[in-house]
C-alpha cells in the first residue's frame, strides 16, 4: 500500500472536513473578488487597482504573489530531498529582491503606466518594442503558471485521494477556471486583496508548523539538523553543499546557472513588476519592497525548518513515494505534526495546511494571469493592433478574453508537467525573465544610447535562447523526471539555461545598439531620467 493510498484513506475518513475547508477558502476569495469587481470601473482600476494601496498593503500583496507553490511546496520538498542544496532556492529568491529594490522598483513606478512595456517604449518606437515585450511577458507568465498548476494538481490529488489521471486533470482544469474568474471579475483590486489574505494565512500556517517542528527538538536547531541528516541516509553530506550540484562539473555549472537566474530573475518577472503600479508614488513602491523583503525573509527562514523537519520526521522515502519531486513534503509534515495517519489531528492539520497552500496557488495564478492578459490587452491589442485607437472598455474586455485563452494554454501544458518539481519550474521562469526582460529594463532606464534595435534584439535573443535551451535540456527529455521521460533529444547539459541565455540577452542588446545606425533621442532619455528619479510627470 502506497503513502498516497494511506493518505487517501485518512482524507476519506474526514472528507467532509476537507471539502469544507476548501470550500471556505474558495468562497472567501471569490467573495473578495466580487466585492472588488463592483469597485472596478476604469482601466486604472482593472490594471493597477486604482493606485490606492499603501506600502504595507502592497508589500503584503507582493509577498503573497512571490511566496508561491514553489516556495511552500517546492522548496520544502527540495530541502527535504537535497538538504543544503535545496535551501539554495530560498537564498536566491530572497537575495534577488536587492536588485528590484535598488534598481527597478521606484524608477519603474515613476516611468510606466500599467506594464513593463510602458517603460521600454517610452523613448523608442512603440510597435516593435511593445510586441517583443508583450510576447516575453506572456511566455514568462505561462512558465510560472505551469509551476502553480503542477503544485495544485499534486496537492489536491494528495488531499482527496485522487489517483486517476483523468481526475487529476479535472483538478487542474478547476484551478484554471477559478483563476480566470478572479481576473475577469476582480481585476487588480480583487487579485491584490486575495494575495494579502493569502500572505497572512501562509505566514501563520508556516509559523505554526515551524513552532511545532522546533518543539519536537526542544527548540534546538542543531538537534533538528542532526535528525534530518540521520533520516536522509546521507549523513553529514545532507547538511553540506554539493549533494545535488557538486557531483560533477556539469552540476556545478548548473548551480551557477540556477543562482544567476534566481538573483536576476525577480526584477524581470511581469507579475511582480505590475505590482509597483498599484501604489500612488515611487517612494511608496520602494517602501512596499522593503516590507516584502522582511516578510519574505522570515518566510524563507521557516522553509528551512519545514524542509529539514520533513526530512527528519517524515523521511525522504515516504516523501518520494507520495511525489517523486517532493512537492508534498510540507502537507505530509503537517499530517505528522497533527498526530499522523488515521488521526483526527493529522487529518485536520493536513487539510488546513493543504487548503492554505491551495489558496496560495489560487492567488499566484490570478496575479500571473492578470499580468499576462494586461500585457496582451494594453501592449499588443491596444497599442500594436489598434494603434492606440481603442476605448478603455474595449481594452479591459480584451484583457478578460486574453485571461481565458492564457488560462487554457496553461491548463493544457501543466497536464504534461506534473512530474517536475515546482521550484525547478519557477527557476526556468526566472531564467527567461532575467534573459529577456531585465537587460531591457536596465538599458532603458540607465543607458542613454540604447535604442529600438537593441531592445528588440535583446528581448527576442534572450527569450528564444532561454526557451530553446530549456527544450533541449534534461528538463524536457533524457531523464526520469523529464517532461518526456521516455524520449531523449537533449543536447544542452544544464537544467537551467541562465548561464548562457542571461549574458546573451545583455550582449545582444549592447551589440545591436552599437551596430545599428539608429540614434536614440537624447531629449526623450532626459525626460525619462527626470521622471524615473523624481516622479515628475508620473501617472
C-alpha positions as CSV (number, residue, x, y, z in Angstrom):
1,X,0.0,0.0,0.0
2,X,1.5,3.4,-1.0
3,X,1.6,6.5,1.1
4,X,-0.8,8.2,-1.3
5,X,-3.3,5.4,-0.6
6,X,-2.9,5.7,3.1
7,X,-3.4,9.4,2.9
8,X,-6.4,8.9,0.7
9,X,-7.9,6.7,3.4
10,X,-7.2,9.3,6.1
11,X,-8.7,12.0,3.9
12,X,-11.7,9.8,3.1
13,X,-12.5,9.4,6.8
14,X,-12.6,13.2,7.1
15,X,-13.8,14.1,3.7
16,X,-16.4,16.5,5.0
17,X,-13.8,18.4,6.9
18,X,-11.5,18.5,4.0
19,X,-14.1,19.7,1.5
20,X,-15.5,22.2,3.9
21,X,-12.1,23.9,4.4
22,X,-11.5,24.0,0.6
23,X,-15.0,25.5,0.2
24,X,-14.4,28.1,2.8
25,X,-11.1,29.3,1.2
26,X,-12.6,29.3,-2.3
27,X,-15.8,31.1,-1.2
28,X,-13.8,33.7,0.9
29,X,-11.6,34.6,-2.1
30,X,-14.5,34.6,-4.5
31,X,-16.4,36.9,-2.1
32,X,-13.4,39.3,-2.0
33,X,-13.2,39.2,-5.8
34,X,-16.8,40.0,-6.4
35,X,-16.6,42.9,-3.8
36,X,-13.6,44.3,-5.6
37,X,-15.2,43.8,-9.0
38,X,-18.0,46.1,-8.1
39,X,-15.5,48.9,-7.4
40,X,-13.6,48.3,-10.7
41,X,-14.8,50.9,-13.2
42,X,-11.8,52.2,-15.2
43,X,-8.7,50.7,-16.9
44,X,-6.6,52.1,-14.0
45,X,-8.8,50.1,-11.5
46,X,-8.6,46.9,-13.5
47,X,-4.8,47.1,-14.3
48,X,-3.5,48.9,-11.2
49,X,-6.1,48.7,-8.5
50,X,-6.7,52.5,-8.7
51,X,-3.1,53.0,-7.4
52,X,-4.8,53.1,-4.0
53,X,-2.7,50.6,-1.9
54,X,-0.3,51.6,0.8
55,X,3.3,50.5,1.1
56,X,2.4,47.9,3.7
57,X,-0.6,46.6,1.8
58,X,1.4,46.3,-1.4
59,X,4.3,44.7,0.5
60,X,1.9,42.0,1.8
61,X,0.5,41.6,-1.7
62,X,3.9,41.3,-3.3
63,X,4.8,38.7,-0.7
64,X,1.6,36.9,-1.5
65,X,2.4,37.0,-5.2
66,X,6.0,35.8,-4.6
67,X,5.6,33.2,-1.9
68,X,4.1,30.7,-4.4
69,X,3.6,27.0,-4.6
70,X,7.3,26.8,-5.4
71,X,8.1,28.5,-2.1
72,X,5.8,26.5,0.2
73,X,5.7,23.1,-1.6
74,X,8.7,23.1,-4.0
75,X,11.4,24.5,-1.7
76,X,10.3,22.5,1.4
77,X,10.5,19.4,-0.9
78,X,13.8,20.3,-2.3
79,X,15.3,20.8,1.1
80,X,13.8,17.5,2.4
81,X,15.4,15.6,-0.5
82,X,18.6,17.5,-1.3
83,X,19.4,19.1,2.1
84,X,21.6,22.2,1.9
85,X,21.4,22.4,-1.9
86,X,17.6,22.7,-1.7
87,X,17.9,25.7,0.6
88,X,19.9,27.5,-2.2
89,X,16.5,28.2,-3.8
90,X,15.5,30.2,-0.8
91,X,18.7,32.2,-0.7
92,X,18.5,33.0,-4.4
93,X,14.8,34.0,-4.2
94,X,15.5,36.4,-1.3
95,X,18.7,38.0,-2.4
96,X,17.0,38.8,-5.8
97,X,15.0,41.5,-4.1
98,X,18.0,43.7,-3.6
99,X,18.2,44.1,-7.4
100,X,14.5,45.0,-7.5
101,X,14.8,47.4,-4.6
102,X,18.0,49.2,-5.7
103,X,17.5,49.4,-9.5
104,X,13.9,48.7,-10.6
105,X,11.0,49.4,-8.2
106,X,10.9,53.2,-7.9
107,X,12.1,54.1,-11.5
108,X,9.7,51.6,-13.0
109,X,6.7,53.0,-11.0
110,X,7.6,56.6,-12.0
111,X,8.2,55.8,-15.7
112,X,5.4,53.4,-16.6
113,X,1.7,53.2,-16.5
114,X,0.4,49.6,-16.5
115,X,3.1,47.2,-17.9
116,X,6.8,46.7,-18.3
117,X,6.5,47.7,-22.0
118,X,5.4,51.2,-21.0
119,X,8.9,51.9,-19.8
120,X,10.6,50.2,-22.7
121,X,8.5,52.0,-25.3
122,X,8.8,55.5,-23.6
123,X,11.7,56.6,-25.8
124,X,11.5,54.1,-28.6
125,X,9.3,53.0,-31.5
126,X,6.1,51.7,-29.9
127,X,5.0,48.8,-32.1
128,X,8.2,46.6,-32.3
129,X,9.1,47.2,-28.6
130,X,5.6,46.6,-27.3
131,X,5.2,43.4,-29.4
132,X,8.5,42.0,-28.1
133,X,7.8,42.9,-24.5
134,X,4.2,41.5,-24.7
135,X,5.3,38.2,-26.1
136,X,8.1,37.9,-23.5
137,X,5.6,38.7,-20.7
138,X,3.2,36.0,-21.8
139,X,5.9,33.3,-22.2
140,X,7.4,34.0,-18.7
141,X,3.9,34.0,-17.2
142,X,3.0,30.7,-18.7
143,X,6.2,29.1,-17.4
144,X,5.4,30.4,-13.9
145,X,1.8,29.3,-14.3
146,X,2.9,25.7,-15.0
147,X,4.6,25.6,-11.6
148,X,1.5,26.7,-9.8
149,X,-0.8,24.3,-11.7
150,X,1.5,21.4,-11.1
151,X,1.5,22.2,-7.4
152,X,-2.3,22.4,-7.4
153,X,-2.6,19.0,-9.0
154,X,-0.2,17.3,-6.6
155,X,-1.8,18.9,-3.6
156,X,-5.5,18.2,-4.3
157,X,-4.6,14.7,-5.5
158,X,-2.9,14.0,-2.2
159,X,-5.6,15.5,0.0
160,X,-8.6,14.0,-1.7
161,X,-7.0,10.7,-2.6
162,X,-7.3,11.3,-6.4
163,X,-5.3,8.6,-8.2
164,X,-6.6,8.5,-11.7
165,X,-5.0,10.7,-14.4
166,X,-8.4,12.0,-15.6
167,X,-9.3,13.1,-12.1
168,X,-6.1,15.0,-11.7
169,X,-6.6,16.7,-15.0
170,X,-10.0,17.9,-13.9
171,X,-8.4,19.3,-10.8
172,X,-6.1,21.4,-12.9
173,X,-9.0,22.5,-15.1
174,X,-10.9,23.6,-12.0
175,X,-7.9,25.7,-10.7
176,X,-7.6,27.3,-14.2
177,X,-11.3,28.2,-14.2
178,X,-11.0,29.8,-10.8
179,X,-8.0,31.9,-11.8
180,X,-9.8,33.2,-14.9
181,X,-12.8,34.1,-12.7
182,X,-10.6,36.1,-10.3
183,X,-9.0,38.1,-13.1
184,X,-12.2,38.7,-15.1
185,X,-14.3,39.7,-12.2
186,X,-12.0,41.4,-9.7
187,X,-9.1,42.7,-11.8
188,X,-6.1,44.1,-9.9
189,X,-8.1,45.2,-6.8
190,X,-9.6,41.7,-6.3
191,X,-6.3,40.0,-7.0
192,X,-4.4,42.2,-4.6
193,X,-6.8,41.6,-1.7
194,X,-6.8,37.9,-2.3
195,X,-3.0,38.0,-2.2
196,X,-3.0,40.0,1.0
197,X,-5.3,37.4,2.7
198,X,-3.3,34.6,1.3
199,X,0.0,36.0,2.5
200,X,-1.3,36.3,6.1
201,X,-2.7,32.8,6.0
202,X,0.6,31.4,4.6
203,X,2.8,33.1,7.2
204,X,0.5,31.9,10.0
205,X,0.4,28.4,8.7
206,X,4.1,28.2,8.2
207,X,4.8,29.7,11.6
208,X,2.6,27.2,13.3
209,X,4.4,24.3,11.6
210,X,7.8,25.8,12.4
211,X,7.0,26.1,16.1
212,X,5.6,22.5,16.2
213,X,8.7,21.1,14.4
214,X,11.2,23.0,16.7
215,X,9.2,22.0,19.8
216,X,9.8,18.3,19.0
217,X,13.5,19.1,19.3
218,X,13.2,21.4,22.3
219,X,13.8,24.4,20.1
220,X,17.4,23.2,19.4
221,X,18.1,23.6,15.6
222,X,21.2,21.5,16.0
223,X,19.2,18.5,17.1
224,X,16.8,19.0,14.2
225,X,19.6,19.2,11.7
226,X,21.2,16.1,13.2
227,X,18.0,14.1,13.0
228,X,17.4,15.2,9.4
229,X,20.9,14.2,8.4
230,X,20.4,10.8,10.0
231,X,17.0,10.2,8.4
232,X,18.2,11.2,5.0
233,X,20.6,8.3,4.8
234,X,23.3,10.7,3.5
235,X,24.8,11.6,6.9
236,X,26.7,14.9,7.2
237,X,26.7,15.3,3.4
238,X,23.0,16.2,3.7
239,X,24.0,19.4,5.6
240,X,26.8,20.4,3.3
241,X,26.9,21.9,-0.2
242,X,27.3,19.6,-3.1
243,X,24.8,16.8,-2.6
244,X,22.8,17.8,-5.7
245,X,25.1,20.3,-7.5
246,X,28.6,19.1,-6.5
247,X,28.9,15.7,-8.1
248,X,30.3,16.7,-11.5
249,X,31.5,19.8,-13.4
250,X,28.1,19.9,-15.1
251,X,26.1,20.0,-11.9
252,X,28.4,22.7,-10.5
253,X,27.8,24.8,-13.7
254,X,24.1,24.1,-13.2
255,X,24.2,25.6,-9.8
256,X,25.9,28.8,-11.0
257,X,23.3,29.0,-13.8
258,X,20.5,28.5,-11.2
259,X,21.9,31.1,-8.8
260,X,22.3,33.6,-11.7
261,X,18.7,33.1,-12.8
262,X,17.2,33.3,-9.3
263,X,19.1,36.5,-8.3
264,X,18.4,38.4,-11.6
265,X,15.1,36.9,-12.5
266,X,12.9,38.6,-9.9
267,X,13.4,42.1,-11.3
268,X,12.1,40.9,-14.6
269,X,9.0,38.9,-13.6
270,X,6.0,40.6,-15.1
271,X,3.6,39.8,-12.3
272,X,6.0,41.3,-9.8
273,X,6.7,44.4,-11.9
274,X,3.0,45.3,-12.3
275,X,2.6,45.3,-8.5
276,X,4.7,48.5,-8.4
277,X,1.9,50.3,-10.4
278,X,-0.7,49.7,-7.7
279,X,0.8,52.3,-5.3
280,X,0.4,56.1,-5.7
281,X,4.1,57.1,-5.8
282,X,7.6,55.7,-6.5
283,X,8.5,56.2,-2.8
284,X,5.6,54.0,-1.8
285,X,6.8,51.4,-4.3
286,X,10.2,51.4,-2.6
287,X,8.5,51.0,0.8
288,X,6.5,48.1,-0.4
289,X,9.6,46.3,-1.5
290,X,11.2,46.9,2.0
291,X,8.1,45.3,3.6
292,X,8.2,42.5,1.1
293,X,11.8,41.7,1.8
294,X,11.1,41.5,5.6
295,X,8.1,39.3,5.2
296,X,9.6,37.0,2.5
297,X,12.9,36.7,4.5
298,X,11.1,35.5,7.6
299,X,9.1,33.0,5.5
300,X,12.2,31.5,3.8
301,X,13.9,31.0,7.2
302,X,10.8,29.0,8.1
303,X,11.1,26.9,4.9
304,X,14.5,25.8,6.2
305,X,12.9,24.3,9.3
306,X,10.0,22.8,7.3
307,X,12.3,21.2,4.8
308,X,14.6,19.7,7.4
309,X,11.7,18.9,9.6
310,X,10.1,16.9,6.8
311,X,13.3,15.0,6.2
312,X,13.6,14.2,9.9
313,X,10.0,13.4,10.8
314,X,8.5,12.0,7.5
315,X,11.6,10.8,5.7
316,X,12.7,11.1,2.1
317,X,11.4,7.6,1.2
318,X,7.9,8.4,2.3
319,X,8.0,11.8,0.5
320,X,9.2,10.3,-2.7
321,X,6.6,7.6,-2.6
322,X,3.9,10.3,-2.5
323,X,5.5,12.6,-5.1
324,X,8.9,11.9,-6.7
325,X,9.7,15.6,-6.9
326,X,9.0,16.2,-3.2
327,X,6.1,18.6,-3.8
328,X,4.0,17.0,-1.0
329,X,6.7,17.2,1.7
330,X,5.0,20.1,3.6
331,X,1.5,18.6,3.7
332,X,2.9,15.3,4.8
333,X,4.8,17.1,7.6
334,X,1.6,18.8,8.6
335,X,-0.2,15.5,8.9
336,X,2.7,14.1,11.0
337,X,2.7,17.1,13.3
338,X,-1.1,16.7,13.8
339,X,-0.7,13.2,15.1
340,X,0.0,11.1,12.0
341,X,-2.1,9.0,9.6
342,X,-5.6,8.0,10.7
343,X,-5.8,10.6,13.5
344,X,-8.3,13.4,13.6
345,X,-5.5,15.9,14.4
346,X,-3.4,14.6,11.5
347,X,-6.4,15.0,9.1
348,X,-7.1,18.5,10.4
349,X,-3.5,19.7,10.0
350,X,-3.2,18.1,6.6
351,X,-6.5,19.7,5.5
352,X,-5.7,23.1,6.9
353,X,-2.1,23.4,5.5
354,X,-3.2,22.0,2.2
355,X,-6.0,24.4,2.0
356,X,-3.6,27.3,2.8
357,X,-1.3,26.1,0.0
358,X,-4.3,25.8,-2.3
359,X,-5.2,29.4,-1.5
360,X,-1.6,30.3,-2.2
361,X,-1.8,28.7,-5.7
362,X,-5.1,30.5,-6.5
363,X,-3.7,33.9,-5.6
364,X,-0.5,33.5,-7.5
365,X,-2.1,32.1,-10.7
366,X,-4.5,35.1,-10.6
367,X,-1.6,37.5,-10.4
368,X,0.2,35.8,-13.3
369,X,-2.9,35.6,-15.4
370,X,-3.6,39.3,-14.8
371,X,-0.1,40.4,-15.7
372,X,-0.1,38.4,-19.0
373,X,-3.6,39.3,-20.0
374,X,-2.9,43.0,-19.2
375,X,0.2,42.9,-21.4
376,X,-1.8,41.4,-24.3
377,X,-4.6,43.9,-24.0
378,X,-2.6,47.1,-23.2
379,X,0.5,46.4,-25.3
380,X,-0.4,44.1,-28.2
381,X,-4.1,44.8,-28.7
382,X,-4.5,48.5,-27.8
383,X,-1.1,49.8,-29.0
384,X,0.1,47.4,-31.7
385,X,-3.1,46.0,-33.3
386,X,-5.4,49.0,-32.8
387,X,-2.5,51.6,-32.8
388,X,-3.9,53.4,-29.7
389,X,-7.4,53.8,-31.2
390,X,-9.3,51.9,-28.6
391,X,-11.5,52.8,-25.7
392,X,-10.8,51.7,-22.1
393,X,-13.9,49.4,-22.1
394,X,-12.6,47.6,-25.2
395,X,-9.1,47.3,-23.7
396,X,-10.4,45.8,-20.5
397,X,-12.7,43.5,-22.4
398,X,-9.8,42.2,-24.5
399,X,-7.8,41.6,-21.2
400,X,-10.6,39.4,-19.9
401,X,-10.8,37.4,-23.1
402,X,-7.0,37.0,-23.0
403,X,-7.2,35.7,-19.5
404,X,-9.4,32.9,-20.7
405,X,-7.0,32.0,-23.5
406,X,-3.9,32.1,-21.4
407,X,-5.6,30.0,-18.7
408,X,-6.5,27.4,-21.3
409,X,-2.9,27.2,-22.6
410,X,-1.5,26.9,-19.0
411,X,-4.0,24.1,-18.2
412,X,-3.0,22.0,-21.3
413,X,0.7,22.4,-20.7
414,X,0.6,21.7,-16.9
415,X,-1.0,18.3,-17.5
416,X,2.3,17.2,-19.1
417,X,4.5,18.8,-16.4
418,X,3.1,17.1,-13.3
419,X,6.4,15.1,-12.6
420,X,8.5,18.2,-12.3
421,X,9.4,20.0,-9.0
422,X,7.6,23.3,-8.8
423,X,10.7,25.1,-7.6
424,X,12.6,23.9,-10.7
425,X,9.8,25.1,-13.0
426,X,9.8,28.5,-11.4
427,X,13.6,28.7,-11.8
428,X,13.1,28.3,-15.5
429,X,10.6,31.2,-15.5
430,X,13.2,33.3,-13.6
431,X,15.8,32.4,-16.3
432,X,13.6,33.6,-19.1
433,X,12.7,36.8,-17.2
434,X,16.3,37.5,-16.5
435,X,17.4,36.8,-20.1
436,X,14.7,38.8,-22.0
437,X,13.2,41.4,-19.6
438,X,15.9,42.5,-17.2
439,X,18.5,43.6,-19.8
440,X,15.9,45.8,-21.5
441,X,14.7,47.4,-18.2
442,X,18.2,48.3,-17.1
443,X,19.4,49.5,-20.5
444,X,16.2,51.6,-21.0
445,X,16.5,53.2,-17.6
446,X,20.3,53.7,-17.4
447,X,21.8,53.8,-20.9
448,X,21.3,56.9,-22.9
449,X,22.4,55.3,-26.2
450,X,20.0,52.3,-26.0
451,X,17.6,52.2,-29.0
452,X,14.8,50.2,-30.5
453,X,17.0,47.8,-32.4
454,X,18.9,46.9,-29.2
455,X,15.7,46.4,-27.3
456,X,14.2,44.1,-29.9
457,X,17.3,42.0,-30.3
458,X,17.7,41.8,-26.5
459,X,14.2,40.6,-25.9
460,X,13.9,38.1,-28.7
461,X,17.5,36.9,-28.3
462,X,17.1,36.3,-24.5
463,X,13.7,34.8,-25.0
464,X,14.5,32.5,-27.9
465,X,17.8,31.3,-26.4
466,X,16.4,30.5,-23.0
467,X,13.3,28.7,-24.3
468,X,15.3,26.8,-26.9
469,X,17.9,25.7,-24.3
470,X,15.1,24.5,-22.0
471,X,13.5,22.5,-24.8
472,X,16.8,20.7,-25.5
473,X,17.7,20.3,-21.8
474,X,17.2,17.4,-19.3
475,X,14.1,19.2,-18.1
476,X,12.2,18.2,-21.2
477,X,13.8,14.8,-22.2
478,X,16.6,12.4,-21.3
479,X,15.9,11.9,-17.5
480,X,13.4,10.1,-15.3
481,X,11.9,13.4,-14.1
482,X,11.7,15.0,-17.6
483,X,8.5,16.1,-19.2
484,X,9.1,13.3,-21.7
485,X,11.0,10.6,-19.7
486,X,10.9,8.0,-22.5
487,X,12.4,10.3,-25.1
488,X,15.9,11.7,-25.3
489,X,16.6,14.6,-27.7
490,X,18.5,16.9,-25.3
491,X,22.0,18.2,-26.2
492,X,22.2,21.1,-23.6
493,X,23.5,19.5,-20.4
494,X,22.3,22.1,-17.9
495,X,18.8,22.1,-16.4
496,X,18.7,25.9,-16.1
497,X,19.7,28.0,-19.2
498,X,20.6,31.2,-17.3
499,X,24.4,30.8,-17.5
500,X,24.2,31.1,-21.3
501,X,20.9,33.0,-22.0
502,X,21.3,35.8,-19.5
503,X,24.7,37.1,-20.7
504,X,23.5,36.6,-24.2
505,X,20.4,38.8,-23.6
506,X,22.7,41.6,-22.3
507,X,25.3,41.1,-25.1
508,X,22.7,41.2,-27.9
509,X,21.2,44.4,-26.5
510,X,24.6,46.1,-26.3
511,X,25.9,44.9,-29.6
512,X,22.7,45.6,-31.6
513,X,22.6,49.1,-30.2
514,X,26.2,49.9,-31.2
515,X,26.0,48.3,-34.6
516,X,22.7,49.9,-35.5
517,X,22.6,53.2,-37.5
518,X,19.6,54.3,-35.4
519,X,20.2,57.1,-32.9
520,X,18.4,57.4,-29.7
521,X,16.6,60.7,-28.9
522,X,18.6,62.4,-26.1
523,X,15.7,64.6,-25.2
524,X,13.4,61.6,-24.6
525,X,16.1,60.0,-22.4
526,X,16.5,63.1,-20.4
527,X,12.7,63.2,-19.8
528,X,12.7,59.6,-18.8
529,X,15.6,60.1,-16.4
530,X,14.0,63.0,-14.7
531,X,10.7,61.2,-14.4
532,X,12.2,57.9,-13.2
533,X,14.3,59.6,-10.5
534,X,11.8,62.3,-9.3
535,X,8.4,61.1,-10.2
536,X,7.6,64.3,-12.1
537,X,5.1,63.5,-14.8
538,X,4.4,60.0,-13.5
539,X,0.9,58.6,-13.8
